[in-house]
Amino acid sequence: MLLGGLLTQALNWHWIFLVNAPLGIVVWILCRKLLPDASARPAEVRLDVAGVITVTVASLLAVYSVVESSTPRS
């Protein structure tokens, strides 16, 4: 927030959108250096069906609870 305030006071409020660009470039460079190459994956990759179902149900319950909590009960 401090950096955003300094940017808006010194330059213009449009500059706040460029704050994430250098950070994104640094993350991209670090990912290229630190993560293994995609071609080094094993030939057989299996789908985690139980994990997919668990994440889907958890996401549905989270969205449902947010939507229903804002609806007034009569």
PDB file of N, CA, C and O in Angstrom:
ATOM      1  N   MET A   1       0.824  -1.183   0.000  1.00  0.00           N
ATOM      2  CA  MET A   1       0.000   0.000   0.000  1.00  0.00           C
ATOM      3  C   MET A   1       0.873   1.253   0.000  1.00  0.00           C
ATOM      4  O   MET A   1       0.529   2.270  -0.604  1.00  0.00           O
ATOM      5  N   LEU A   2       1.982   1.159   0.674  1.00  0.00           N
ATOM      6  CA  LEU A   2       2.881   2.313   0.724  1.00  0.00           C
ATOM      7  C   LEU A   2       3.437   2.623  -0.661  1.00  0.00           C
ATOM      8  O   LEU A   2       3.495   3.783  -1.068  1.00  0.00           O
ATOM      9  N   LEU A   3       3.847   1.583  -1.380  1.00  0.00           N
ATOM     10  CA  LEU A   3       4.368   1.782  -2.729  1.00  0.00           C
ATOM     11  C   LEU A   3       3.288   2.339  -3.661  1.00  0.00           C
ATOM     12  O   LEU A   3       3.568   3.206  -4.489  1.00  0.00           O
ATOM     13  N   GLY A   4       2.060   1.842  -3.524  1.00  0.00           N
ATOM     14  CA  GLY A   4       0.960   2.364  -4.332  1.00  0.00           C
ATOM     15  C   GLY A   4       0.691   3.825  -4.042  1.00  0.00           C
ATOM     16  O   GLY A   4       0.429   4.603  -4.960  1.00  0.00           O
ATOM     17  N   GLY A   5       0.753   4.208  -2.774  1.00  0.00           N
ATOM     18  CA  GLY A   5       0.569   5.611  -2.407  1.00  0.00           C
ATOM     19  C   GLY A   5       1.672   6.501  -2.951  1.00  0.00           C
ATOM     20  O   GLY A   5       1.419   7.608  -3.425  1.00  0.00           O
ATOM     21  N   LEU A   6       2.893   6.004  -2.876  1.00  0.00           N
ATOM     22  CA  LEU A   6       4.015   6.784  -3.411  1.00  0.00           C
ATOM     23  C   LEU A   6       3.904   6.948  -4.924  1.00  0.00           C
ATOM     24  O   LEU A   6       4.172   8.024  -5.460  1.00  0.00           O
ATOM     25  N   LEU A   7       3.509   5.878  -5.609  1.00  0.00           N
ATOM     26  CA  LEU A   7       3.365   5.971  -7.065  1.00  0.00           C
ATOM     27  C   LEU A   7       2.267   6.947  -7.462  1.00  0.00           C
ATOM     28  O   LEU A   7       2.444   7.730  -8.396  1.00  0.00           O
ATOM     29  N   THR A   8       1.150   6.912  -6.775  1.00  0.00           N
ATOM     30  CA  THR A   8       0.053   7.811  -7.146  1.00  0.00           C
ATOM     31  C   THR A   8       0.380   9.263  -6.819  1.00  0.00           C
ATOM     32  O   THR A   8      -0.062  10.170  -7.525  1.00  0.00           O
ATOM     33  N   GLN A   9       1.141   9.490  -5.767  1.00  0.00           N
ATOM     34  CA  GLN A   9       1.511  10.867  -5.427  1.00  0.00           C
ATOM     35  C   GLN A   9       2.604  11.404  -6.348  1.00  0.00           C
ATOM     36  O   GLN A   9       2.552  12.558  -6.773  1.00  0.00           O
ATOM     37  N   ALA A  10       3.589  10.568  -6.652  1.00  0.00           N
ATOM     38  CA  ALA A  10       4.731  11.040  -7.425  1.00  0.00           C
ATOM     39  C   ALA A  10       4.446  11.065  -8.923  1.00  0.00           C
ATOM     40  O   ALA A  10       4.850  12.001  -9.614  1.00  0.00           O
ATOM     41  N   LEU A  11       3.759  10.053  -9.426  1.00  0.00           N
ATOM     42  CA  LEU A  11       3.556   9.956 -10.866  1.00  0.00           C
ATOM     43  C   LEU A  11       2.083  10.148 -11.213  1.00  0.00           C
ATOM     44  O   LEU A  11       1.625  11.269 -11.432  1.00  0.00           O
ATOM     45  N   ASN A  12       1.355   9.045 -11.259  1.00  0.00           N
ATOM     46  CA  ASN A  12      -0.055   9.071 -11.622  1.00  0.00           C
ATOM     47  C   ASN A  12      -0.646   7.744 -11.167  1.00  0.00           C
ATOM     48  O   ASN A  12       0.093   6.784 -10.949  1.00  0.00           O
ATOM     49  N   TRP A  13      -1.959   7.675 -11.020  1.00  0.00           N
ATOM     50  CA  TRP A  13      -2.564   6.434 -10.546  1.00  0.00           C
ATOM     51  C   TRP A  13      -2.460   5.316 -11.573  1.00  0.00           C
ATOM     52  O   TRP A  13      -2.610   4.150 -11.210  1.00  0.00           O
ATOM     53  N   HIS A  14      -2.210   5.625 -12.838  1.00  0.00           N
ATOM     54  CA  HIS A  14      -2.059   4.596 -13.864  1.00  0.00           C
ATOM     55  C   HIS A  14      -0.827   3.724 -13.635  1.00  0.00           C
ATOM     56  O   HIS A  14      -0.792   2.576 -14.079  1.00  0.00           O
ATOM     57  N   TRP A  15       0.169   4.247 -12.955  1.00  0.00           N
ATOM     58  CA  TRP A  15       1.419   3.521 -12.739  1.00  0.00           C
ATOM     59  C   TRP A  15       1.260   2.357 -11.775  1.00  0.00           C
ATOM     60  O   TRP A  15       2.122   1.480 -11.736  1.00  0.00           O
ATOM     61  N   ILE A  16       0.182   2.322 -10.994  1.00  0.00           N
ATOM     62  CA  ILE A  16       0.013   1.214 -10.047  1.00  0.00           C
ATOM     63  C   ILE A  16      -0.173  -0.112 -10.773  1.00  0.00           C
ATOM     64  O   ILE A  16       0.091  -1.169 -10.200  1.00  0.00           O
ATOM     65  N   PHE A  17      -0.624  -0.074 -12.022  1.00  0.00           N
ATOM     66  CA  PHE A  17      -0.827  -1.306 -12.774  1.00  0.00           C
ATOM     67  C   PHE A  17       0.494  -1.909 -13.247  1.00  0.00           C
ATOM     68  O   PHE A  17       0.540  -3.085 -13.606  1.00  0.00           O
ATOM     69  N   LEU A  18       1.567  -1.120 -13.252  1.00  0.00           N
ATOM     70  CA  LEU A  18       2.864  -1.613 -13.700  1.00  0.00           C
ATOM     71  C   LEU A  18       3.711  -2.183 -12.569  1.00  0.00           C
ATOM     72  O   LEU A  18       4.821  -2.655 -12.812  1.00  0.00           O
ATOM     73  N   VAL A  19       3.205  -2.148 -11.337  1.00  0.00           N
ATOM     74  CA  VAL A  19       3.958  -2.668 -10.204  1.00  0.00           C
ATOM     75  C   VAL A  19       4.153  -4.176 -10.340  1.00  0.00           C
ATOM     76  O   VAL A  19       5.214  -4.688  -9.982  1.00  0.00           O
ATOM     77  N   ASN A  20       3.161  -4.893 -10.846  1.00  0.00           N
ATOM     78  CA  ASN A  20       3.240  -6.343 -10.938  1.00  0.00           C
ATOM     79  C   ASN A  20       4.100  -6.827 -12.099  1.00  0.00           C
ATOM     80  O   ASN A  20       4.516  -7.986 -12.099  1.00  0.00           O
ATOM     81  N   ALA A  21       4.377  -5.993 -13.072  1.00  0.00           N
ATOM     82  CA  ALA A  21       5.161  -6.422 -14.231  1.00  0.00           C
ATOM     83  C   ALA A  21       6.585  -6.847 -13.853  1.00  0.00           C
ATOM     84  O   ALA A  21       6.990  -7.938 -14.253  1.00  0.00           O
ATOM     85  N   PRO A  22       7.366  -6.063 -13.115  1.00  0.00           N
ATOM     86  CA  PRO A  22       8.714  -6.528 -12.739  1.00  0.00           C
ATOM     87  C   PRO A  22       8.674  -7.772 -11.854  1.00  0.00           C
ATOM     88  O   PRO A  22       9.523  -8.654 -11.985  1.00  0.00           O
ATOM     89  N   LEU A  23       7.711  -7.845 -10.971  1.00  0.00           N
ATOM     90  CA  LEU A  23       7.576  -9.014 -10.120  1.00  0.00           C
ATOM     91  C   LEU A  23       7.265 -10.256 -10.948  1.00  0.00           C
ATOM     92  O   LEU A  23       7.823 -11.322 -10.691  1.00  0.00           O
ATOM     93  N   GLY A  24       6.392 -10.133 -11.929  1.00  0.00           N
ATOM     94  CA  GLY A  24       6.065 -11.246 -12.804  1.00  0.00           C
ATOM     95  C   GLY A  24       7.258 -11.703 -13.619  1.00  0.00           C
ATOM     96  O   GLY A  24       7.436 -12.900 -13.840  1.00  0.00           O
ATOM     97  N   ILE A  25       8.074 -10.766 -14.067  1.00  0.00           N
ATOM     98  CA  ILE A  25       9.277 -11.110 -14.830  1.00  0.00           C
ATOM     99  C   ILE A  25      10.269 -11.869 -13.950  1.00  0.00           C
ATOM    100  O   ILE A  25      10.862 -12.854 -14.391  1.00  0.00           O
ATOM    101  N   VAL A  26      10.450 -11.420 -12.723  1.00  0.00           N
ATOM    102  CA  VAL A  26      11.360 -12.100 -11.795  1.00  0.00           C
ATOM    103  C   VAL A  26      10.869 -13.514 -11.507  1.00  0.00           C
ATOM    104  O   VAL A  26      11.663 -14.455 -11.510  1.00  0.00           O
ATOM    105  N   VAL A  27       9.570 -13.677 -11.260  1.00  0.00           N
ATOM    106  CA  VAL A  27       9.004 -15.009 -10.997  1.00  0.00           C
ATOM    107  C   VAL A  27       9.171 -15.908 -12.214  1.00  0.00           C
ATOM    108  O   VAL A  27       9.500 -17.085 -12.069  1.00  0.00           O
ATOM    109  N   TRP A  28       8.952 -15.378 -13.403  1.00  0.00           N
ATOM    110  CA  TRP A  28       9.098 -16.178 -14.618  1.00  0.00           C
ATOM    111  C   TRP A  28      10.547 -16.655 -14.777  1.00  0.00           C
ATOM    112  O   TRP A  28      10.787 -17.815 -15.111  1.00  0.00           O
ATOM    113  N   ILE A  29      11.506 -15.760 -14.536  1.00  0.00           N
ATOM    114  CA  ILE A  29      12.920 -16.136 -14.650  1.00  0.00           C
ATOM    115  C   ILE A  29      13.280 -17.198 -13.616  1.00  0.00           C
ATOM    116  O   ILE A  29      13.966 -18.169 -13.936  1.00  0.00           O
ATOM    117  N   LEU A  30      12.821 -17.021 -12.382  1.00  0.00           N
ATOM    118  CA  LEU A  30      13.105 -18.007 -11.348  1.00  0.00           C
ATOM    119  C   LEU A  30      12.470 -19.354 -11.658  1.00  0.00           C
ATOM    120  O   LEU A  30      13.076 -20.394 -11.399  1.00  0.00           O
ATOM    121  N   CYS A  31      11.269 -19.354 -12.204  1.00  0.00           N
ATOM    122  CA  CYS A  31      10.615 -20.615 -12.574  1.00  0.00           C
ATOM    123  C   CYS A  31      11.404 -21.333 -13.663  1.00  0.00           C
ATOM    124  O   CYS A  31      11.551 -22.554 -13.615  1.00  0.00           O
ATOM    125  N   ARG A  32      11.905 -20.599 -14.630  1.00  0.00           N
ATOM    126  CA  ARG A  32      12.682 -21.210 -15.711  1.00  0.00           C
ATOM    127  C   ARG A  32      13.966 -21.846 -15.175  1.00  0.00           C
ATOM    128  O   ARG A  32      14.414 -22.875 -15.680  1.00  0.00           O
ATOM    129  N   LYS A  33      14.558 -21.222 -14.146  1.00  0.00           N
ATOM    130  CA  LYS A  33      15.817 -21.724 -13.607  1.00  0.00           C
ATOM    131  C   LYS A  33      15.607 -22.847 -12.586  1.00  0.00           C
ATOM    132  O   LYS A  33      16.387 -23.799 -12.556  1.00  0.00           O
ATOM    133  N   LEU A  34      14.574 -22.754 -11.756  1.00  0.00           N
ATOM    134  CA  LEU A  34      14.433 -23.663 -10.622  1.00  0.00           C
ATOM    135  C   LEU A  34      13.563 -24.887 -10.888  1.00  0.00           C
ATOM    136  O   LEU A  34      13.800 -25.945 -10.306  1.00  0.00           O
ATOM    137  N   LEU A  35      12.563 -24.764 -11.753  1.00  0.00           N
ATOM    138  CA  LEU A  35      11.669 -25.886 -12.006  1.00  0.00           C
ATOM    139  C   LEU A  35      12.267 -26.832 -13.035  1.00  0.00           C
ATOM    140  O   LEU A  35      12.958 -26.390 -13.954  1.00  0.00           O
ATOM    141  N   PRO A  36      12.012 -28.129 -12.894  1.00  0.00           N
ATOM    142  CA  PRO A  36      12.571 -29.079 -13.865  1.00  0.00           C
ATOM    143  C   PRO A  36      11.924 -28.913 -15.229  1.00  0.00           C
ATOM    144  O   PRO A  36      10.814 -28.397 -15.360  1.00  0.00           O
ATOM    145  N   ASP A  37      12.650 -29.363 -16.235  1.00  0.00           N
ATOM    146  CA  ASP A  37      12.172 -29.281 -17.610  1.00  0.00           C
ATOM    147  C   ASP A  37      10.946 -30.174 -17.787  1.00  0.00           C
ATOM    148  O   ASP A  37      10.863 -31.245 -17.187  1.00  0.00           O
ATOM    149  N   ALA A  38      10.006 -29.739 -18.601  1.00  0.00           N
ATOM    150  CA  ALA A  38       8.777 -30.501 -18.813  1.00  0.00           C
ATOM    151  C   ALA A  38       9.034 -31.819 -19.524  1.00  0.00           C
ATOM    152  O   ALA A  38       8.250 -32.755 -19.370  1.00  0.00           O
ATOM    153  N   SER A  39      10.092 -31.920 -20.285  1.00  0.00           N
ATOM    154  CA  SER A  39      10.395 -33.160 -20.987  1.00  0.00           C
ATOM    155  C   SER A  39      10.968 -34.218 -20.050  1.00  0.00           C
ATOM    156  O   SER A  39      11.091 -35.377 -20.445  1.00  0.00           O
ATOM    157  N   ALA A  40      11.318 -33.853 -18.829  1.00  0.00           N
ATOM    158  CA  ALA A  40      11.877 -34.797 -17.866  1.00  0.00           C
ATOM    159  C   ALA A  40      10.792 -35.532 -17.086  1.00  0.00           C
ATOM    160  O   ALA A  40      11.108 -36.266 -16.150  1.00  0.00           O
ATOM    161  N   ARG A  41       9.533 -35.355 -17.442  1.00  0.00           N
ATOM    162  CA  ARG A  41       8.440 -36.030 -16.752  1.00  0.00           C
ATOM    163  C   ARG A  41       8.438 -37.523 -17.064  1.00  0.00           C
ATOM    164  O   ARG A  41       8.906 -37.944 -18.122  1.00  0.00           O
ATOM    165  N   PRO A  42       7.914 -38.311 -16.146  1.00  0.00           N
ATOM    166  CA  PRO A  42       7.774 -39.739 -16.450  1.00  0.00           C
ATOM    167  C   PRO A  42       6.756 -39.957 -17.563  1.00  0.00           C
ATOM    168  O   PRO A  42       5.856 -39.142 -17.768  1.00  0.00           O
ATOM    169  N   ALA A  43       6.911 -41.068 -18.276  1.00  0.00           N
ATOM    170  CA  ALA A  43       6.055 -41.340 -19.429  1.00  0.00           C
ATOM    171  C   ALA A  43       4.602 -41.546 -19.021  1.00  0.00           C
ATOM    172  O   ALA A  43       3.692 -41.123 -19.735  1.00  0.00           O
ATOM    173  N   GLU A  44       4.377 -42.192 -17.880  1.00  0.00           N
ATOM    174  CA  GLU A  44       3.005 -42.488 -17.462  1.00  0.00           C
ATOM    175  C   GLU A  44       2.623 -41.592 -16.292  1.00  0.00           C
ATOM    176  O   GLU A  44       3.237 -41.650 -15.227  1.00  0.00           O
ATOM    177  N   VAL A  45       1.607 -40.766 -16.498  1.00  0.00           N
ATOM    178  CA  VAL A  45       1.097 -39.897 -15.451  1.00  0.00           C
ATOM    179  C   VAL A  45      -0.360 -40.273 -15.222  1.00  0.00           C
ATOM    180  O   VAL A  45      -1.167 -40.255 -16.152  1.00  0.00           O
ATOM    181  N   ARG A  46      -0.693 -40.613 -13.978  1.00  0.00           N
ATOM    182  CA  ARG A  46      -2.062 -41.032 -13.667  1.00  0.00           C
ATOM    183  C   ARG A  46      -2.831 -39.878 -13.037  1.00  0.00           C
ATOM    184  O   ARG A  46      -2.265 -39.046 -12.329  1.00  0.00           O
ATOM    185  N   LEU A  47      -4.114 -39.847 -13.306  1.00  0.00           N
ATOM    186  CA  LEU A  47      -4.994 -38.822 -12.773  1.00  0.00           C
ATOM    187  C   LEU A  47      -5.422 -39.200 -11.360  1.00  0.00           C
ATOM    188  O   LEU A  47      -5.824 -40.337 -11.114  1.00  0.00           O
ATOM    189  N   ASP A  48      -5.337 -38.257 -10.439  1.00  0.00           N
ATOM    190  CA  ASP A  48      -5.759 -38.472  -9.055  1.00  0.00           C
ATOM    191  C   ASP A  48      -7.256 -38.186  -8.957  1.00  0.00           C
ATOM    192  O   ASP A  48      -7.658 -37.056  -8.679  1.00  0.00           O
ATOM    193  N   VAL A  49      -8.070 -39.200  -9.182  1.00  0.00           N
ATOM    194  CA  VAL A  49      -9.526 -39.036  -9.224  1.00  0.00           C
ATOM    195  C   VAL A  49     -10.062 -38.608  -7.870  1.00  0.00           C
ATOM    196  O   VAL A  49     -10.912 -37.720  -7.800  1.00  0.00           O
ATOM    197  N   ALA A  50      -9.591 -39.211  -6.804  1.00  0.00           N
ATOM    198  CA  ALA A  50     -10.066 -38.844  -5.462  1.00  0.00           C
ATOM    199  C   ALA A  50      -9.734 -37.382  -5.148  1.00  0.00           C
ATOM    200  O   ALA A  50     -10.542 -36.678  -4.542  1.00  0.00           O
ATOM    201  N   GLY A  51      -8.562 -36.931  -5.553  1.00  0.00           N
ATOM    202  CA  GLY A  51      -8.184 -35.541  -5.331  1.00  0.00           C
ATOM    203  C   GLY A  51      -9.030 -34.579  -6.137  1.00  0.00           C
ATOM    204  O   GLY A  51      -9.402 -33.511  -5.649  1.00  0.00           O
ATOM    205  N   VAL A  52      -9.337 -34.953  -7.379  1.00  0.00           N
ATOM    206  CA  VAL A  52     -10.179 -34.107  -8.230  1.00  0.00           C
ATOM    207  C   VAL A  52     -11.572 -33.968  -7.626  1.00  0.00           C
ATOM    208  O   VAL A  52     -12.127 -32.870  -7.571  1.00  0.00           O
ATOM    209  N   ILE A  53     -12.128 -35.080  -7.176  1.00  0.00           N
ATOM    210  CA  ILE A  53     -13.474 -35.048  -6.576  1.00  0.00           C
ATOM    211  C   ILE A  53     -13.464 -34.231  -5.290  1.00  0.00           C
ATOM    212  O   ILE A  53     -14.377 -33.439  -5.056  1.00  0.00           O
ATOM    213  N   THR A  54     -12.449 -34.413  -4.459  1.00  0.00           N
ATOM    214  CA  THR A  54     -12.368 -33.677  -3.193  1.00  0.00           C
ATOM    215  C   THR A  54     -12.261 -32.178  -3.423  1.00  0.00           C
ATOM    216  O   THR A  54     -12.951 -31.403  -2.761  1.00  0.00           O
ATOM    217  N   VAL A  55     -11.415 -31.763  -4.343  1.00  0.00           N
ATOM    218  CA  VAL A  55     -11.250 -30.328  -4.616  1.00  0.00           C
ATOM    219  C   VAL A  55     -12.525 -29.750  -5.219  1.00  0.00           C
ATOM    220  O   VAL A  55     -12.911 -28.629  -4.885  1.00  0.00           O
ATOM    221  N   THR A  56     -13.179 -30.493  -6.097  1.00  0.00           N
ATOM    222  CA  THR A  56     -14.409 -30.010  -6.717  1.00  0.00           C
ATOM    223  C   THR A  56     -15.513 -29.837  -5.682  1.00  0.00           C
ATOM    224  O   THR A  56     -16.194 -28.812  -5.666  1.00  0.00           O
ATOM    225  N   VAL A  57     -15.693 -30.824  -4.823  1.00  0.00           N
ATOM    226  CA  VAL A  57     -16.731 -30.733  -3.789  1.00  0.00           C
ATOM    227  C   VAL A  57     -16.416 -29.603  -2.808  1.00  0.00           C
ATOM    228  O   VAL A  57     -17.319 -28.868  -2.408  1.00  0.00           O
ATOM    229  N   ALA A  58     -15.154 -29.455  -2.416  1.00  0.00           N
ATOM    230  CA  ALA A  58     -14.774 -28.380  -1.500  1.00  0.00           C
ATOM    231  C   ALA A  58     -15.020 -27.011  -2.126  1.00  0.00           C
ATOM    232  O   ALA A  58     -15.487 -26.097  -1.447  1.00  0.00           O
ATOM    233  N   SER A  59     -14.713 -26.861  -3.409  1.00  0.00           N
ATOM    234  CA  SER A  59     -14.956 -25.582  -4.096  1.00  0.00           C
ATOM    235  C   SER A  59     -16.453 -25.291  -4.187  1.00  0.00           C
ATOM    236  O   SER A  59     -16.885 -24.161  -3.964  1.00  0.00           O
ATOM    237  N   LEU A  60     -17.238 -26.311  -4.514  1.00  0.00           N
ATOM    238  CA  LEU A  60     -18.691 -26.114  -4.586  1.00  0.00           C
ATOM    239  C   LEU A  60     -19.270 -25.718  -3.237  1.00  0.00           C
ATOM    240  O   LEU A  60     -20.114 -24.825  -3.164  1.00  0.00           O
ATOM    241  N   LEU A  61     -18.827 -26.372  -2.169  1.00  0.00           N
ATOM    242  CA  LEU A  61     -19.316 -26.027  -0.839  1.00  0.00           C
ATOM    243  C   LEU A  61     -18.899 -24.618  -0.419  1.00  0.00           C
ATOM    244  O   LEU A  61     -19.672 -23.905   0.220  1.00  0.00           O
ATOM    245  N   ALA A  62     -17.687 -24.221  -0.776  1.00  0.00           N
ATOM    246  CA  ALA A  62     -17.226 -22.872  -0.436  1.00  0.00           C
ATOM    247  C   ALA A  62     -18.047 -21.817  -1.165  1.00  0.00           C
ATOM    248  O   ALA A  62     -18.460 -20.831  -0.555  1.00  0.00           O
ATOM    249  N   VAL A  63     -18.289 -22.006  -2.453  1.00  0.00           N
ATOM    250  CA  VAL A  63     -19.079 -21.048  -3.222  1.00  0.00           C
ATOM    251  C   VAL A  63     -20.519 -21.031  -2.724  1.00  0.00           C
ATOM    252  O   VAL A  63     -21.113 -19.962  -2.585  1.00  0.00           O
ATOM    253  N   TYR A  64     -21.082 -22.201  -2.456  1.00  0.00           N
ATOM    254  CA  TYR A  64     -22.457 -22.283  -1.970  1.00  0.00           C
ATOM    255  C   TYR A  64     -22.608 -21.568  -0.622  1.00  0.00           C
ATOM    256  O   TYR A  64     -23.592 -20.866  -0.394  1.00  0.00           O
ATOM    257  N   SER A  65     -21.634 -21.751   0.261  1.00  0.00           N
ATOM    258  CA  SER A  65     -21.734 -21.097   1.567  1.00  0.00           C
ATOM    259  C   SER A  65     -21.624 -19.583   1.453  1.00  0.00           C
ATOM    260  O   SER A  65     -22.300 -18.864   2.188  1.00  0.00           O
ATOM    261  N   VAL A  66     -20.793 -19.086   0.553  1.00  0.00           N
ATOM    262  CA  VAL A  66     -20.678 -17.636   0.366  1.00  0.00           C
ATOM    263  C   VAL A  66     -21.961 -17.072  -0.220  1.00  0.00           C
ATOM    264  O   VAL A  66     -22.438 -16.028   0.223  1.00  0.00           O
ATOM    265  N   VAL A  67     -22.525 -17.752  -1.213  1.00  0.00           N
ATOM    266  CA  VAL A  67     -23.750 -17.273  -1.859  1.00  0.00           C
ATOM    267  C   VAL A  67     -24.918 -17.304  -0.880  1.00  0.00           C
ATOM    268  O   VAL A  67     -25.693 -16.351  -0.804  1.00  0.00           O
ATOM    269  N   GLU A  68     -25.043 -18.388  -0.135  1.00  0.00           N
ATOM    270  CA  GLU A  68     -26.172 -18.515   0.789  1.00  0.00           C
ATOM    271  C   GLU A  68     -26.027 -17.630   2.021  1.00  0.00           C
ATOM    272  O   GLU A  68     -27.035 -17.249   2.615  1.00  0.00           O
ATOM    273  N   SER A  69     -24.816 -17.295   2.418  1.00  0.00           N
ATOM    274  CA  SER A  69     -24.641 -16.447   3.593  1.00  0.00           C
ATOM    275  C   SER A  69     -25.072 -15.017   3.311  1.00  0.00           C
ATOM    276  O   SER A  69     -25.424 -14.290   4.240  1.00  0.00           O
ATOM    277  N   SER A  70     -25.052 -14.599   2.054  1.00  0.00           N
ATOM    278  CA  SER A  70     -25.454 -13.226   1.738  1.00  0.00           C
ATOM    279  C   SER A  70     -26.939 -13.124   1.430  1.00  0.00           C
ATOM    280  O   SER A  70     -27.461 -12.019   1.285  1.00  0.00           O
ATOM    281  N   THR A  71     -27.630 -14.254   1.327  1.00  0.00           N
ATOM    282  CA  THR A  71     -29.067 -14.249   1.057  1.00  0.00           C
ATOM    283  C   THR A  71     -29.818 -14.163   2.375  1.00  0.00           C
ATOM    284  O   THR A  71     -29.624 -15.007   3.249  1.00  0.00           O
ATOM    285  N   PRO A  72     -30.690 -13.138   2.537  1.00  0.00           N
ATOM    286  CA  PRO A  72     -31.452 -13.025   3.806  1.00  0.00           C
ATOM    287  C   PRO A  72     -32.494 -14.137   3.909  1.00  0.00           C
ATOM    288  O   PRO A  72     -33.155 -14.485   2.931  1.00  0.00           O
ATOM    289  N   ARG A  73     -32.621 -14.677   5.099  1.00  0.00           N
ATOM    290  CA  ARG A  73     -33.612 -15.719   5.369  1.00  0.00           C
ATOM    291  C   ARG A  73     -34.918 -15.065   5.801  1.00  0.00           C
ATOM    292  O   ARG A  73     -34.908 -14.044   6.489  1.00  0.00           O
ATOM    293  N   SER A  74     -36.048 -15.655   5.396  1.00  0.00           N
ATOM    294  CA  SER A  74     -37.332 -15.102   5.826  1.00  0.00           C
ATOM    295  C   SER A  74     -38.040 -16.026   6.772  1.00  0.00           C
ATOM    296  O   SER A  74     -39.138 -15.715   7.233  1.00  0.00           O
TER     297      SER A  74
END
